[in-house]
Amino acid sequence: DAVLGDSLLQNGGSNISPKEALRGVKTLGIYFSASWCGPCKKFTPLMKAVYESKKEKNEGFEVIYCSWDKQQSDFDGYFKDMPWKAIPFQDAKKIGDAIQVHLKTKINSIPTLLMVDPKLGVLLEKDGRSRIHDYQQELAMAGDKRQLLAHTAVKKLHEGIDINMYVLNDVNEVEQRSAVLKYVPPQGDGKSSQGKITFTESAKSKDGFQKNMSGEMDMGEIEGISLGKAGLILRAPGGGGVKSGQCFSISQGSSTLAASTKTPEDTQGVFEAMQHILSCGKDKLSQDKKSVVSDGSVKNPVVGFRVTRWTPELEELERKRKELEKGPPAVDPKDLMDSKEVKELKKGMNIMAYTLDEMNLPKATKLSLVYKAKGAGRLGTLYWCDRRKKRKPPSSCGRLEVEDLSSIVIGKQTRILQTAAATMAEAEACLSLIGPSSQISIEMEEGEVSS
């Protein structure tokens, strides 16, 4: 908390000390953003919905905002809608740079959310935005509807967007009908549901025999969405007058909603809204290159996106991928020192080391294997050195970072078997430590390798 300065701002103008702000916090997000940043304005409401839910559940999650704005007035206008803490505007540049130095990272663009362990003061995750998206999925699938409505495009679709529908009449001709497209959130507890979209004709036809083309589509059954003019729209009278960027089609089984909005921005909003709603249910919209076709103009292709439904198999693959991305967990050196075996290794254990000499031939040498702990979040280093220098291993001795250790092999390995001392070595007392750029084969003097 010393890196965060003397005090933080709370919404409403009051101050709070970093120590008090971080009391009981298990995960801290440091949010670099600015009022002039378009992607930031889209991400901030999403994180706000997650933050408020986490606070209600008292899950030990806190966010501190570090501004990249140039003027105090811009900072004030942007921060007033944020529920978390902030570094004072006048200190943001200096403290923001200090945070990057302390966490050994570099921020080149915004929005950036750094996930930090406040107890150890180490960086847990640089791409904290992905973590927020994961939180949002979990909360939405548990029935938290505000996660679905957090996106500005979803809010607008929930209020309703005017569209022109392109439909087939009784004689198979294409007609245009004015309608309102709306998103309806799931009812009840909303668990495992993403709601539906409805399209309702705006005006009742004077022709009493004309079929009303209003309808709805369950978000869980939508198969894809296309952007651009295609099919019914191209066949419609006046269809050539509407811009391709205003058109979209949504498919569900044998049914298709083909429509256009008043502006390309509205059409893009429909796409972004559906993308967010689907992702909150863990389904994904991915571009289907096979469905990319042209309406006759190279500048205006129809771009198709298909829905990939989430399955237990995909969930397991995603879990494994995220575990690999996280890397080794943050470690407190104090916890490492609680082990009796680690304490012995820290003092130095006598070994027979089998290494390569100047001629690249294996040789046996009496050395000490020593473990040295590092700063918070690191697993430490193993050294093998002259037994007389085990208290302070010289920089010239062999070493291997524990977190880089790729494998441990027990038994007599090649280097041991190729030496004259191999006949005296007991297989159960031998092991090899292998890293990306260094390796050592050793024999424990006491004849025990388990520790």
C-alpha positions as CSV (number, residue, x, y, z in Angstrom):
1,D,0.0,0.0,0.0
2,A,3.0,2.3,0.3
3,V,3.2,2.5,-3.5
4,L,-0.3,3.8,-3.6
5,G,0.5,7.1,-1.9
6,D,-0.8,8.7,1.3
7,S,-4.5,8.7,0.5
8,L,-7.1,7.5,-2.0
9,L,-10.3,9.2,-3.2
10,Q,-13.7,7.7,-2.6
11,N,-16.7,8.5,-4.7
12,G,-18.3,11.6,-3.1
13,G,-15.0,13.4,-2.5
14,S,-13.9,11.9,0.9
15,N,-10.4,10.5,1.4
16,I,-9.3,7.1,2.7
17,S,-5.9,5.7,3.5
18,P,-4.6,2.8,1.3
19,K,-4.2,0.7,4.4
20,E,-7.8,1.1,5.3
21,A,-9.0,0.7,1.7
22,L,-7.2,-2.6,1.4
23,R,-8.4,-4.0,4.8
24,G,-9.9,-7.5,4.1
25,V,-9.1,-7.3,0.3
26,K,-8.0,-10.6,-1.2
27,T,-7.8,-9.4,-4.9
28,L,-7.0,-5.9,-6.0
29,G,-7.6,-4.5,-9.5
30,I,-5.7,-1.5,-10.5
31,Y,-7.6,0.1,-13.4
32,F,-5.8,2.3,-15.9
33,S,-8.4,4.2,-18.0
34,A,-9.5,7.6,-19.2
35,S,-12.6,9.5,-20.2
36,W,-11.4,10.0,-23.8
37,C,-10.9,6.2,-24.4
38,G,-13.8,4.6,-26.4
39,P,-13.0,1.0,-25.3
40,C,-12.7,2.2,-21.7
41,K,-16.2,3.6,-21.8
42,K,-17.5,0.2,-22.9
43,F,-15.6,-1.8,-20.4
44,T,-16.2,0.4,-17.3
45,P,-19.9,-0.4,-17.0
46,L,-19.2,-4.1,-17.3
47,M,-16.7,-4.0,-14.5
48,K,-19.0,-1.8,-12.4
49,A,-21.7,-4.5,-12.5
50,V,-19.2,-7.2,-11.4
51,Y,-17.8,-4.9,-8.7
52,E,-21.2,-4.1,-7.2
53,S,-22.1,-7.8,-7.1
54,K,-18.7,-8.8,-5.5
55,K,-19.2,-6.1,-2.9
56,E,-22.7,-7.3,-2.0
57,K,-21.3,-10.9,-1.6
58,N,-18.3,-9.5,0.5
59,E,-15.8,-11.5,-1.6
60,G,-12.8,-9.3,-0.8
61,F,-12.5,-7.6,-4.2
62,E,-11.5,-4.0,-4.6
63,V,-10.6,-1.7,-7.5
64,I,-8.4,1.4,-7.6
65,Y,-8.6,3.7,-10.6
66,C,-5.5,5.3,-12.0
67,S,-6.4,8.0,-14.6
68,W,-4.7,8.8,-17.9
69,D,-6.8,11.9,-18.3
70,K,-5.1,15.2,-19.0
71,Q,-7.4,17.6,-17.1
72,Q,-8.9,17.5,-13.6
73,S,-12.4,18.2,-15.0
74,D,-12.3,15.2,-17.3
75,F,-11.1,13.0,-14.4
76,D,-14.0,14.4,-12.2
77,G,-16.6,13.8,-14.8
78,Y,-15.5,10.2,-15.4
79,F,-14.8,9.2,-11.8
80,K,-18.2,10.4,-10.5
81,D,-19.9,7.3,-12.0
82,M,-17.4,4.8,-10.6
83,P,-18.2,3.0,-7.3
84,W,-14.5,2.2,-6.4
85,K,-11.5,4.1,-5.1
86,A,-9.2,6.3,-7.2
87,I,-5.6,7.8,-7.0
88,P,-6.0,11.6,-6.8
89,F,-5.7,13.1,-10.3
90,Q,-2.5,15.2,-9.4
91,D,-0.7,12.0,-8.3
92,A,-2.0,9.6,-10.9
93,K,1.0,9.9,-13.3
94,K,3.7,9.5,-10.7
95,I,2.0,6.7,-8.7
96,G,0.9,4.9,-11.9
97,D,4.6,4.8,-13.0
98,A,5.7,3.6,-9.6
99,I,3.1,0.8,-9.7
100,Q,4.4,-0.4,-13.0
101,V,8.0,-0.4,-11.7
102,H,7.0,-2.2,-8.5
103,L,5.0,-4.9,-10.4
104,K,7.7,-5.2,-13.0
105,T,5.3,-4.6,-15.9
106,K,4.7,-2.0,-18.6
107,I,1.3,-0.6,-19.7
108,N,1.2,0.6,-23.3
109,S,-2.5,0.9,-23.8
110,I,-5.8,1.3,-22.0
111,P,-8.1,0.0,-20.7
112,T,-5.7,-2.1,-18.6
113,L,-6.7,-3.9,-15.4
114,L,-3.9,-5.3,-13.3
115,M,-4.9,-8.0,-10.9
116,V,-2.7,-7.9,-7.8
117,D,-2.3,-9.8,-4.5
118,P,-2.4,-6.9,-2.0
119,K,-0.8,-9.0,0.8
120,L,2.3,-10.1,-1.2
121,G,2.3,-7.0,-3.5
122,V,2.8,-9.2,-6.6
123,L,1.1,-9.2,-10.0
124,L,-1.3,-12.0,-10.4
125,E,-2.6,-11.2,-13.9
126,K,-1.9,-8.4,-16.4
127,D,-5.0,-9.1,-18.5
128,G,-7.5,-8.5,-15.7
129,R,-10.2,-7.7,-18.2
130,S,-10.4,-11.5,-19.0
131,R,-10.9,-12.2,-15.3
132,I,-13.8,-9.6,-15.1
133,H,-15.4,-11.4,-18.1
134,D,-15.1,-14.7,-16.3
135,Y,-16.7,-13.2,-13.2
136,Q,-19.5,-11.8,-15.4
137,Q,-20.2,-15.2,-16.9
138,E,-20.4,-16.9,-13.5
139,L,-22.7,-14.2,-12.1
140,A,-25.0,-14.1,-15.1
141,M,-25.3,-17.9,-15.2
142,A,-26.2,-17.7,-11.5
143,G,-29.1,-15.4,-12.3
144,D,-27.6,-11.9,-11.8
145,K,-29.5,-10.1,-14.6
146,R,-27.6,-6.8,-14.2
147,Q,-24.5,-8.5,-15.8
148,L,-26.6,-9.0,-19.0
149,L,-27.8,-5.4,-19.0
150,A,-24.4,-3.8,-18.1
151,H,-23.4,-3.4,-21.7
152,T,-24.5,0.0,-23.1
153,A,-25.6,-1.8,-26.4
154,V,-27.7,-4.3,-24.4
155,K,-29.4,-1.4,-22.5
156,K,-30.3,0.3,-25.8
157,L,-31.7,-3.0,-27.2
158,H,-33.6,-3.6,-24.0
159,E,-35.3,-0.2,-24.5
160,G,-36.1,-1.0,-28.1
161,I,-34.6,-0.2,-31.6
162,D,-36.7,0.7,-34.6
163,I,-36.1,-1.6,-37.5
164,N,-37.5,-2.5,-41.0
165,M,-38.3,-6.2,-41.3
166,Y,-38.2,-7.9,-44.7
167,V,-40.8,-10.6,-44.9
168,L,-42.6,-12.8,-47.4
169,N,-46.3,-12.2,-48.0
170,D,-48.9,-14.7,-49.1
171,V,-47.9,-14.6,-52.7
172,N,-44.2,-15.0,-51.9
173,E,-43.3,-11.4,-52.5
174,V,-40.9,-9.4,-50.2
175,E,-42.5,-6.7,-48.1
176,Q,-41.1,-4.2,-45.6
177,R,-42.7,-3.9,-42.2
178,S,-41.9,-1.3,-39.5
179,A,-41.1,-3.0,-36.2
180,V,-39.4,-2.6,-32.8
181,L,-36.6,-5.0,-31.9
182,K,-36.2,-5.6,-28.1
183,Y,-34.2,-7.7,-25.8
184,V,-36.1,-9.3,-22.9
185,P,-34.0,-10.5,-19.9
186,P,-34.7,-13.9,-18.4
187,Q,-37.7,-14.1,-16.1
188,G,-37.6,-15.6,-12.6
189,D,-34.2,-16.5,-11.2
190,G,-32.8,-16.4,-14.8
191,K,-30.3,-19.2,-14.1
192,S,-28.7,-20.7,-17.2
193,S,-31.0,-18.5,-19.4
194,Q,-30.0,-15.6,-21.6
195,G,-33.5,-14.2,-22.3
196,K,-34.9,-13.6,-25.7
197,I,-35.3,-11.0,-28.5
198,T,-38.7,-9.9,-29.7
199,F,-39.7,-8.1,-32.9
200,T,-43.1,-6.4,-32.8
201,E,-44.8,-4.6,-35.7
202,S,-45.2,-1.0,-34.9
203,A,-48.4,-0.3,-36.7
204,K,-51.4,-2.5,-37.4
205,S,-52.1,-3.0,-41.1
206,K,-55.3,-1.6,-42.6
207,D,-55.6,-4.9,-44.5
208,G,-57.4,-7.2,-42.1
209,F,-56.2,-10.3,-43.9
210,Q,-52.5,-9.4,-43.7
211,K,-50.6,-11.7,-41.4
212,N,-48.9,-10.1,-38.4
213,M,-45.2,-11.0,-38.6
214,S,-44.3,-10.2,-35.0
215,G,-42.3,-12.9,-33.2
216,E,-39.5,-13.8,-30.8
217,M,-36.3,-15.8,-30.7
218,D,-34.8,-17.5,-27.6
219,M,-31.2,-16.5,-27.2
220,G,-30.3,-20.1,-26.4
221,E,-31.6,-21.3,-29.8
222,I,-30.1,-18.6,-32.1
223,E,-27.6,-20.2,-34.5
224,G,-26.0,-17.2,-36.1
225,I,-26.1,-13.5,-37.1
226,S,-25.0,-11.9,-40.4
227,L,-24.1,-8.3,-41.0
228,G,-24.8,-6.8,-44.5
229,K,-27.4,-7.1,-47.3
230,A,-28.4,-10.6,-48.3
231,G,-31.4,-12.8,-49.3
232,L,-34.7,-11.1,-48.6
233,I,-33.2,-7.7,-48.3
234,L,-31.7,-7.8,-51.8
235,R,-35.0,-9.0,-53.2
236,A,-37.1,-6.3,-51.5
237,P,-38.4,-3.2,-53.4
238,G,-36.1,-0.4,-52.4
239,G,-33.7,-2.8,-50.9
240,G,-30.9,-1.3,-53.0
241,G,-31.4,2.0,-51.4
242,V,-30.5,0.9,-47.8
243,K,-26.8,0.8,-46.9
244,S,-25.2,-2.6,-46.3
245,G,-24.0,-1.4,-42.9
246,Q,-27.6,-0.9,-41.7
247,C,-28.6,-4.5,-42.5
248,F,-28.5,-7.7,-40.5
249,S,-30.0,-11.2,-40.4
250,I,-30.5,-13.5,-37.3
251,S,-31.1,-17.2,-37.9
252,Q,-32.8,-19.7,-35.6
253,G,-33.5,-23.1,-37.1
254,S,-35.6,-22.7,-40.2
255,S,-36.6,-19.1,-39.2
256,T,-34.7,-15.9,-40.2
257,L,-35.2,-12.3,-39.1
258,A,-33.8,-10.1,-41.9
259,A,-33.9,-6.4,-41.1
260,S,-32.3,-3.0,-41.3
261,T,-31.9,-0.2,-38.8
262,K,-31.9,3.6,-39.2
263,T,-28.1,3.8,-38.9
264,P,-25.0,1.6,-39.2
265,E,-24.3,2.4,-35.6
266,D,-27.6,0.9,-34.5
267,T,-26.8,-2.3,-36.5
268,Q,-23.4,-2.6,-34.9
269,G,-25.1,-2.1,-31.5
270,V,-27.4,-5.0,-32.2
271,F,-24.4,-7.2,-33.0
272,E,-22.5,-6.1,-29.9
273,A,-25.5,-6.6,-27.7
274,M,-26.0,-10.2,-28.9
275,Q,-22.3,-10.9,-28.6
276,H,-22.4,-9.8,-24.9
277,I,-25.5,-11.7,-24.1
278,L,-24.3,-14.9,-25.6
279,S,-20.9,-14.6,-23.9
280,C,-22.5,-14.2,-20.5
281,G,-23.9,-17.7,-21.1
282,K,-20.5,-18.9,-22.3
283,D,-21.6,-19.3,-25.8
284,K,-19.5,-17.5,-28.4
285,L,-20.0,-15.8,-31.8
286,S,-17.2,-16.7,-34.1
287,Q,-16.8,-15.6,-37.7
288,D,-17.9,-18.1,-40.2
289,K,-15.7,-17.5,-43.3
290,K,-17.7,-19.8,-45.5
291,S,-20.7,-17.4,-45.1
292,V,-18.9,-14.3,-46.3
293,V,-20.5,-13.4,-49.6
294,S,-20.8,-10.2,-51.6
295,D,-24.0,-8.3,-52.5
296,G,-22.3,-7.2,-55.8
297,S,-20.1,-4.5,-54.1
298,V,-16.6,-5.5,-53.0
299,K,-16.9,-2.8,-50.3
300,N,-20.0,-4.3,-48.8
301,P,-19.7,-8.1,-48.1
302,V,-22.1,-10.0,-45.9
303,V,-20.1,-11.2,-42.9
304,G,-21.6,-14.2,-41.1
305,F,-21.0,-15.3,-37.4
306,R,-22.1,-18.6,-36.0
307,V,-22.9,-19.4,-32.4
308,T,-20.6,-22.0,-30.8
309,R,-22.6,-23.6,-27.9
310,W,-20.8,-24.2,-24.7
311,T,-20.3,-27.9,-23.7
312,P,-18.7,-29.7,-20.7
313,E,-15.8,-30.7,-23.0
314,L,-15.2,-27.1,-24.1
315,E,-15.4,-26.0,-20.5
316,E,-12.7,-28.4,-19.4
317,L,-10.4,-27.3,-22.3
318,E,-11.0,-23.7,-21.3
319,R,-10.2,-24.4,-17.7
320,K,-6.9,-26.1,-18.6
321,R,-6.0,-23.2,-20.9
322,K,-6.5,-20.6,-18.2
323,E,-4.5,-22.7,-15.7
324,L,-1.6,-22.7,-18.1
325,E,-1.9,-19.0,-18.8
326,K,-1.8,-18.2,-15.1
327,G,1.7,-19.8,-14.6
328,P,2.9,-20.7,-11.1
329,P,0.9,-19.3,-8.2
330,A,2.3,-16.5,-6.1
331,V,4.2,-17.9,-3.1
332,D,5.1,-16.3,0.2
333,P,8.7,-17.2,1.1
334,K,7.6,-17.5,4.8
335,D,5.3,-20.4,3.8
336,L,8.1,-22.2,2.1
337,M,10.4,-22.0,5.1
338,D,7.8,-23.9,7.3
339,S,8.9,-27.2,5.7
340,K,11.6,-29.1,7.6
341,E,13.0,-30.5,4.3
342,V,13.3,-27.0,2.9
343,K,15.0,-25.7,6.0
344,E,17.6,-28.5,5.6
345,L,18.1,-27.7,1.9
346,K,18.5,-24.0,2.8
347,K,21.4,-24.9,5.1
348,G,23.0,-27.0,2.3
349,M,22.9,-30.7,1.7
350,N,26.1,-32.7,0.8
351,I,25.9,-34.4,-2.6
352,M,28.0,-36.1,-5.2
353,A,27.3,-34.0,-8.3
354,Y,27.7,-35.5,-11.8
355,T,28.4,-32.7,-14.2
356,L,30.3,-32.2,-17.5
357,D,34.0,-31.0,-17.6
358,E,35.7,-28.8,-20.1
359,M,36.0,-31.8,-22.5
360,N,32.2,-32.4,-22.2
361,L,32.8,-35.6,-20.3
362,P,30.9,-36.6,-17.1
363,K,32.7,-36.2,-13.8
364,A,31.9,-36.7,-10.1
365,T,32.5,-33.9,-7.7
366,K,31.7,-33.4,-4.0
367,L,29.4,-30.3,-3.7
368,S,26.6,-28.9,-1.7
369,L,23.1,-28.4,-3.0
370,V,21.6,-25.2,-1.5
371,Y,18.2,-23.6,-1.8
372,K,17.8,-19.8,-1.6
373,A,14.3,-18.2,-1.3
374,K,13.5,-15.1,-3.4
375,G,11.1,-12.2,-3.2
376,A,7.4,-12.7,-2.8
377,G,5.8,-14.6,-5.7
378,R,9.0,-16.5,-6.7
379,L,9.8,-20.1,-5.9
380,G,13.5,-19.5,-5.4
381,T,16.8,-21.0,-6.7
382,L,18.8,-24.2,-6.3
383,Y,22.6,-23.8,-6.3
384,W,25.3,-26.5,-6.5
385,C,28.7,-25.2,-5.2
386,D,31.9,-25.9,-3.3
387,R,30.9,-27.1,0.2
388,R,33.0,-24.4,1.8
389,K,31.0,-21.7,0.0
390,K,27.5,-23.0,0.7
391,R,26.6,-20.1,3.0
392,K,26.9,-17.7,0.2
393,P,27.0,-19.5,-3.2
394,P,29.1,-17.5,-5.7
395,S,27.6,-16.2,-9.0
396,S,29.9,-18.6,-10.9
397,C,28.4,-21.8,-9.5
398,G,25.6,-23.9,-11.1
399,R,22.0,-22.8,-10.6
400,L,18.5,-23.7,-11.5
401,E,15.3,-21.5,-10.9
402,V,12.8,-23.8,-9.2
403,E,9.9,-22.4,-11.2
404,D,11.8,-23.3,-14.4
405,L,12.2,-26.9,-13.3
406,S,10.7,-29.0,-16.1
407,S,11.3,-32.5,-14.6
408,I,12.8,-34.6,-11.8
409,V,14.0,-38.1,-12.6
410,I,14.9,-40.5,-9.8
411,G,17.5,-43.3,-10.4
412,K,20.9,-43.6,-12.2
413,Q,20.8,-41.5,-15.3
414,T,23.3,-41.2,-18.2
415,R,25.8,-38.8,-16.6
416,I,26.0,-41.0,-13.5
417,L,26.3,-44.3,-15.4
418,Q,29.2,-42.9,-17.6
419,T,31.4,-42.1,-14.6
420,A,33.8,-44.4,-12.7
421,A,31.8,-43.7,-9.5
422,A,28.6,-45.1,-10.9
423,T,29.3,-48.6,-9.4
424,M,29.3,-47.1,-5.9
425,A,26.1,-45.1,-6.4
426,E,22.8,-46.5,-5.1
427,A,20.0,-45.9,-7.7
428,E,17.4,-44.9,-5.0
429,A,19.8,-42.1,-3.8
430,C,20.2,-40.6,-7.3
431,L,18.2,-38.1,-9.2
432,S,18.4,-35.6,-12.0
433,L,17.0,-32.0,-12.0
434,I,16.3,-30.8,-15.5
435,G,15.6,-27.2,-16.6
436,P,15.4,-25.4,-19.9
437,S,19.1,-24.5,-20.0
438,S,20.7,-26.4,-17.2
439,Q,20.8,-29.9,-15.7
440,I,22.4,-31.7,-12.8
441,S,22.5,-35.3,-11.8
442,I,23.2,-35.9,-8.1
443,E,23.6,-38.6,-5.5
444,M,22.7,-37.9,-1.9
445,E,25.5,-38.9,0.5
446,E,23.0,-40.1,3.1
447,G,21.6,-42.5,0.6
448,E,18.1,-40.8,0.8
449,V,16.6,-38.8,-1.9
450,S,13.0,-38.4,-0.7
451,S,13.6,-35.1,1.2
